[in-house]
Structure formats: structure tokens, C-alpha cells
């Protein structure tokens, strides 16, 4: 597995690379970094793998202070200084040892929804799903600490133990704040990082559809993380709650996500997605999986073709740096 930074260093030995998720990002520290970079005076590539909002101020500060600058995030961004990467796939999920999930079985659950951090757009979708009474027949991992919408949503629901990594179960279960600074070196944090990007075979074998709710639904970008890649590698059918055009972006990358029996929808529209999920209850799940078999196998093979993504990263870097 690899990062676009690995490819950049191989192609351009003199390039400066900076990872905003690992290196200092406070304003004074960035001023010092920019001053150092100006002395070196080489092209700079900044990686921002986390939510773009979190790093927006740092990226704008670097752009204003350093001319030979590009930044790279997992997906598309309209900014002219942006380079698209697939790091959420290639650094975490693109592993040939990922299990191949059997789907020609009776599904115990209609949906699996692994919510993660309770961003506002995820809460909006959960509210809509609750209104349609869709949360009961669902493998749902939800931490709702303020108990928003108590008449619709639980304060907490954990996956049954057989659908969670056993090491994580022994440590007390999933913690959505595992990557907070004060928990960075905790046992649960280290365990969750160990299993990050991995397909939990039974979870996808026993459920029919993944409800993917990506990190943000901001305009002008397409942000793709492991929340999308894991179901694709698991050959799972999915409904995508994400930036507008994320499904089209996946198609541009070579994935076939226009599935028989799943009508087209606006990825940012909470009500439309909840309505689609309700409609899926009327579908013949076995037939949907039979019709989509070739597409799903193609998608898995493409996601796991690391050399393809090395070439993809090389071309994107060449297009920018020459």
C-alpha cells in the first residue's frame, strides 16, 4: 500500500512534502515552516487527508505564503492548486488479503450504517431514516451523546458483538473520538487504527445495503474515504450520502455504480436518500445481487489494483508539476 506522497518523492527527489494530519499546523508553527521552505525554494506538496474544513485555514495560509504550492486530498477539489489522490484507498484499504464476501445467502439485515462522528449532515439523514421507521431493520453503529431527536433516535446503539472486531469489543467497543489528541495513544485508538480500512466479512455478508455517509457534503469537492472503499471492496450494494456528484466521480475513476434496481438520486438530499432506502424494501435482494454481480466484481478488482493507482497518482502529479 502507498500514499501519493511516496510516489511524489520517487518522481521528484527534491520535492518538499508536508502532512497536515501529522505535522504541526498551529499558525506560528506554520509561519516557521513556510520560512524554512522559502530557504529551500523547491516545489511543495501538502497532504490533507482529514476533513477539508479542518485544514482550510492552514491551506490558505500556506497558499498565501509560498508560491510553489500544491495540496492533495482524497478526491476532487475545484481549487487550481489541488491534486486528486486516492490515499484513503491506497494507504488503508488496497490490500489483496481483504476477504471476498459471499452474497448468495439470505440477508439478515436490510442495511448497515456505520455512522462514525455525528456530523450535522449525518444527523439529518438519521432523522429522515427514523421518520421512515428504517432504523429497526439495520445494523447501526451510532453514538448520539446529546441525544438529538430522542423521539426518533437512540442515544447509543452498538453493533452486536459478532459484527465488531473482537479486539475492539474486548477494549469496550467502538469510540468515535478515537483519533482525538488525548486518545491518540490509547489501546482502543491503536486497535481501531489497526483495523481501519479492513472489511469485516460477516457484517457485509449478513446485510444487503451499505448506507455510506461520507465526511462532508460541501459544494465544489468530491471527498472519498474508507467509508466508500470498504463496501466497494466487500462487493456490497450501497446508497451514497455524500458530496453532490460523488457517484459520477466514482464512474469517472472507472467504477460501475449505476446498479440495476437502484434509481438515481441526489447524494446530498437526506429525504430523497431515506425515501430510496424505503423503496429498496420492495426490491428482490437476490435479484439485485445477481444482476450486479459483474459490476461489483469489477469494482472490487479495480479498487485492489494498486499498480493502477500508482499510475493514477503519477499522472496526476505529472499533470501539475510536469
C-alpha positions as CSV (number, residue, x, y, z in Angstrom):
1,X,0.0,0.0,0.0
2,X,1.1,3.6,-0.6
3,X,0.4,7.3,-0.3
4,X,0.6,9.9,-3.1
5,X,3.5,11.4,-1.1
6,X,5.5,8.2,-1.6
7,X,5.0,8.5,-5.4
8,X,5.8,12.2,-5.3
9,X,9.1,11.7,-3.5
10,X,10.1,9.0,-6.0
11,X,9.3,11.1,-9.0
12,X,10.7,14.4,-7.6
13,X,13.5,13.7,-5.2
14,X,13.8,17.4,-4.3
15,X,10.1,18.0,-3.6
16,X,9.1,19.2,-0.1
17,X,6.2,17.2,1.4
18,X,4.1,18.1,4.4
19,X,1.3,16.1,6.0
20,X,-1.2,18.3,7.8
21,X,-2.6,15.3,9.7
22,X,0.8,14.5,11.3
23,X,2.9,17.7,11.2
24,X,2.4,20.9,13.2
25,X,-0.5,23.0,12.0
26,X,-0.7,25.9,14.5
27,X,-0.3,29.3,13.0
28,X,3.1,30.2,14.5
29,X,4.5,26.8,13.6
30,X,3.3,27.1,10.0
31,X,5.0,30.5,9.8
32,X,8.2,28.9,10.8
33,X,7.7,26.0,8.3
34,X,6.9,28.5,5.4
35,X,10.1,30.4,6.3
36,X,12.1,27.2,6.1
37,X,10.5,26.2,2.8
38,X,11.3,29.6,1.3
39,X,15.0,29.0,2.0
40,X,14.9,25.6,0.4
41,X,12.9,27.0,-2.5
42,X,11.6,23.8,-4.0
43,X,8.1,22.6,-5.0
44,X,5.8,21.9,-2.1
45,X,3.1,19.2,-1.8
46,X,0.8,19.3,1.2
47,X,-1.3,16.3,2.1
48,X,-4.7,16.9,3.9
49,X,-6.3,13.5,4.4
50,X,-8.7,14.6,7.1
51,X,-11.9,16.6,6.7
52,X,-11.1,19.6,4.4
53,X,-12.8,22.1,6.7
54,X,-10.4,21.2,9.5
55,X,-7.4,22.2,7.4
56,X,-8.9,25.1,5.3
57,X,-7.2,27.9,7.3
58,X,-3.8,26.1,7.2
59,X,-4.0,25.5,3.4
60,X,-5.0,29.2,2.8
61,X,-2.1,30.4,4.9
62,X,0.4,28.2,3.0
63,X,-1.0,29.2,-0.3
64,X,-0.6,32.9,0.6
65,X,2.9,32.4,1.9
66,X,4.5,30.0,-0.6
67,X,4.3,30.2,-4.4
68,X,5.4,26.7,-5.5
69,X,2.5,25.0,-3.7
70,X,0.0,22.2,-4.3
71,X,-2.3,20.4,-1.9
72,X,-3.8,17.0,-2.2
73,X,-6.9,15.4,-0.7
74,X,-8.8,12.1,-1.2
75,X,-10.9,13.2,-4.1
76,X,-11.7,16.1,-6.4
77,X,-11.4,19.8,-5.5
78,X,-12.1,22.7,-7.8
79,X,-9.1,24.7,-6.5
80,X,-6.4,25.2,-9.2
81,X,-3.7,24.2,-6.7
82,X,-5.3,20.8,-5.9
83,X,-4.1,17.4,-6.9
84,X,-6.5,14.5,-6.5
85,X,-5.3,11.4,-4.6
86,X,-6.8,8.1,-3.6
87,X,-4.9,7.8,-0.3
88,X,-8.0,6.6,1.6
89,X,-8.0,3.6,-0.7
90,X,-4.3,3.1,-1.4
91,X,-2.9,3.7,2.1
92,X,-5.5,1.8,4.1
93,X,-7.8,-0.5,2.0
94,X,-5.9,-1.6,-1.0
95,X,-4.8,-5.0,0.4
96,X,-5.1,-8.2,-1.6
97,X,-5.7,-10.1,1.7
98,X,-9.1,-8.4,2.0
99,X,-11.8,-11.2,2.4
100,X,-14.1,-11.9,-0.5
101,X,-17.6,-11.8,0.9
102,X,-20.2,-14.3,-0.1
103,X,-23.5,-12.6,-1.1
104,X,-25.6,-15.5,-2.4
105,X,-27.1,-16.0,1.1
106,X,-30.2,-14.9,2.9
107,X,-29.6,-11.4,4.3
108,X,-30.4,-10.9,8.0
109,X,-30.4,-7.1,7.8
110,X,-31.5,-4.8,5.0
111,X,-29.0,-2.1,5.8
112,X,-25.7,-1.5,7.6
113,X,-25.0,2.1,8.7
114,X,-21.7,2.8,10.5
115,X,-22.2,6.4,11.3
116,X,-18.9,7.4,12.9
117,X,-18.6,11.0,14.1
118,X,-22.1,12.6,14.3
119,X,-21.7,15.4,11.8
120,X,-24.7,17.6,11.1
121,X,-25.5,16.0,7.7
122,X,-25.4,12.5,9.2
123,X,-27.8,13.6,11.9
124,X,-30.1,15.0,9.3
125,X,-30.0,11.7,7.4
126,X,-30.6,9.7,10.6
127,X,-33.6,11.9,11.4
128,X,-35.1,11.1,7.9
129,X,-34.4,7.4,8.3
130,X,-36.1,7.5,11.7
131,X,-39.2,9.2,10.3
132,X,-39.5,6.4,7.8
133,X,-39.0,3.8,10.6
134,X,-36.0,2.3,8.9
135,X,-33.6,2.1,11.8
136,X,-35.0,-1.1,13.3
137,X,-34.0,-3.4,10.5
138,X,-30.5,-2.1,10.4
139,X,-27.0,-2.9,11.7
140,X,-26.5,0.6,13.2
141,X,-23.4,1.9,15.0
142,X,-24.5,5.3,16.5
143,X,-23.1,7.5,19.2
144,X,-25.6,10.4,19.9
145,X,-24.1,11.9,23.0
146,X,-26.5,14.9,23.2
147,X,-29.5,12.5,22.4
148,X,-30.7,14.7,19.5
149,X,-34.2,13.7,18.2
150,X,-34.9,11.4,21.2
151,X,-38.3,10.6,19.8
152,X,-36.6,9.1,16.7
153,X,-33.1,8.2,17.6
154,X,-31.4,6.2,20.3
155,X,-28.7,7.8,22.4
156,X,-26.4,5.0,21.5
157,X,-26.5,1.8,19.6
158,X,-23.6,-0.5,19.2
159,X,-23.2,-3.3,16.7
160,X,-23.9,-6.8,18.1
161,X,-20.5,-8.3,19.1
162,X,-20.4,-10.7,16.2
163,X,-20.3,-7.7,13.8
164,X,-17.4,-6.0,15.5
165,X,-13.7,-6.8,15.6
166,X,-13.2,-8.9,18.7
167,X,-10.2,-6.9,19.9
168,X,-12.3,-3.8,19.9
169,X,-15.1,-5.5,21.8
170,X,-12.6,-6.5,24.5
171,X,-11.5,-2.9,24.8
172,X,-15.0,-1.6,25.4
173,X,-16.3,-1.1,21.8
174,X,-16.0,1.5,19.1
175,X,-15.2,5.0,20.1
176,X,-15.9,7.7,17.5
177,X,-13.4,10.0,19.2
178,X,-10.5,7.5,18.8
179,X,-8.4,10.0,16.8
180,X,-8.7,12.9,19.3
181,X,-5.3,14.1,20.6
182,X,-6.0,12.9,24.2
183,X,-6.8,9.4,22.9
184,X,-4.2,9.1,20.2
185,X,-2.0,6.5,22.0
186,X,-4.8,4.7,23.9
187,X,-5.3,0.9,23.4
188,X,-8.7,1.5,21.7
189,X,-7.2,4.0,19.4
190,X,-4.4,1.7,18.4
191,X,-6.8,-1.2,17.9
192,X,-9.1,0.9,15.7
193,X,-6.2,2.1,13.5
194,X,-5.1,-1.5,13.2
195,X,-8.5,-2.5,11.7
196,X,-9.0,0.8,9.8
197,X,-9.9,0.1,6.2
198,X,-10.5,-3.6,6.7
199,X,-13.6,-5.5,5.5
200,X,-15.4,-7.2,8.4
201,X,-16.7,-10.2,6.4
202,X,-19.8,-11.1,8.5
203,X,-21.1,-7.5,8.6
204,X,-21.3,-7.4,4.8
205,X,-22.4,-11.0,4.3
206,X,-25.4,-10.6,6.6
207,X,-26.6,-7.2,5.2
208,X,-28.0,-6.2,1.9
209,X,-27.0,-2.5,1.5
210,X,-24.4,-0.1,3.0
211,X,-25.7,3.4,3.8
212,X,-22.5,5.4,3.2
213,X,-22.5,8.8,4.8
214,X,-19.2,10.5,3.8
215,X,-17.2,13.0,5.8
216,X,-18.9,16.1,4.4
217,X,-21.3,17.3,1.7
218,X,-19.5,20.5,0.9
219,X,-20.0,22.0,-2.6
220,X,-17.3,22.0,-5.2
221,X,-15.5,18.9,-4.0
222,X,-15.8,15.1,-4.0
223,X,-14.4,13.7,-0.8
224,X,-13.9,9.9,-0.8
225,X,-12.8,8.0,2.3
226,X,-12.7,4.4,3.6
227,X,-16.5,4.7,4.2
228,X,-16.9,4.3,0.4
229,X,-14.0,2.0,-0.4
230,X,-14.8,-0.7,2.2
231,X,-18.2,-1.5,0.8
232,X,-16.8,-1.5,-2.7
233,X,-14.1,-4.0,-1.8
234,X,-16.8,-6.1,0.0
235,X,-18.8,-6.1,-3.3
236,X,-21.7,-4.6,-1.3
237,X,-24.6,-2.7,-2.8
238,X,-24.7,0.8,-1.4
239,X,-26.6,4.1,-1.1
240,X,-24.2,7.1,-1.1
241,X,-24.8,10.1,1.1
242,X,-22.0,12.4,0.1
243,X,-20.9,15.4,-2.0
244,X,-23.1,16.1,-5.0
245,X,-21.7,14.1,-7.9
246,X,-19.7,11.6,-5.8
247,X,-21.3,8.7,-7.8
248,X,-20.4,10.4,-11.1
249,X,-16.8,10.9,-9.8
250,X,-16.6,7.2,-9.0
251,X,-17.7,6.4,-12.5
252,X,-15.0,8.7,-13.9
253,X,-12.5,6.8,-11.9
254,X,-13.7,3.6,-13.7
255,X,-16.1,2.2,-11.1
256,X,-19.6,0.9,-12.2
257,X,-22.0,2.2,-9.6
258,X,-25.2,2.6,-11.7
259,X,-26.9,-0.5,-10.2
260,X,-30.0,-2.2,-11.5
261,X,-33.0,-1.5,-9.4
262,X,-31.5,1.5,-7.6
263,X,-32.8,4.7,-9.0
264,X,-30.6,7.8,-9.4
265,X,-30.7,10.3,-6.6
266,X,-29.1,13.5,-5.3
267,X,-26.3,12.4,-2.9
268,X,-26.9,15.5,-0.6
269,X,-30.7,15.1,-0.3
270,X,-31.4,13.4,3.1
271,X,-35.1,13.0,2.3
272,X,-34.5,11.5,-1.1
273,X,-32.0,9.0,0.2
274,X,-34.3,8.0,3.1
275,X,-37.1,7.5,0.5
276,X,-34.8,5.5,-1.7
277,X,-34.0,3.2,1.3
278,X,-37.7,2.8,2.0
279,X,-38.2,1.8,-1.7
280,X,-35.5,-0.8,-1.5
281,X,-37.5,-2.8,0.9
282,X,-39.8,-3.6,-2.0
283,X,-36.9,-4.9,-4.1
284,X,-35.9,-8.6,-4.6
285,X,-32.5,-8.5,-3.0
286,X,-31.3,-11.8,-4.5
287,X,-32.2,-10.5,-8.0
288,X,-30.3,-7.2,-7.4
289,X,-27.2,-9.1,-6.4
290,X,-27.5,-11.4,-9.4
291,X,-27.9,-8.5,-11.8
292,X,-25.0,-6.6,-10.3
293,X,-22.5,-9.4,-9.9
294,X,-20.2,-8.4,-12.8
295,X,-20.2,-4.7,-11.8
296,X,-19.4,-5.5,-8.2
297,X,-16.6,-7.9,-9.1
298,X,-15.2,-5.3,-11.5
299,X,-15.3,-2.6,-8.8
300,X,-13.5,-4.8,-6.2
301,X,-10.8,-5.7,-8.7
302,X,-10.2,-2.1,-9.7
303,X,-10.1,-0.9,-6.1
304,X,-7.5,-3.6,-5.2
305,X,-5.3,-2.9,-8.3
306,X,-2.5,-1.0,-6.6
307,X,-0.4,-0.6,-9.6
308,X,-3.3,1.1,-11.4
309,X,-3.5,3.7,-8.6
310,X,0.3,4.2,-8.6
311,X,0.0,5.1,-12.2
312,X,-3.0,7.3,-11.4
313,X,-1.1,9.2,-8.8
314,X,1.9,9.5,-11.1
315,X,-0.2,11.0,-13.9
316,X,-1.9,13.5,-11.5
317,X,1.4,14.6,-10.2
318,X,2.9,14.9,-13.7
319,X,-0.1,17.0,-14.8
320,X,0.6,19.5,-12.1
321,X,4.4,19.6,-11.6
322,X,5.4,18.5,-15.1
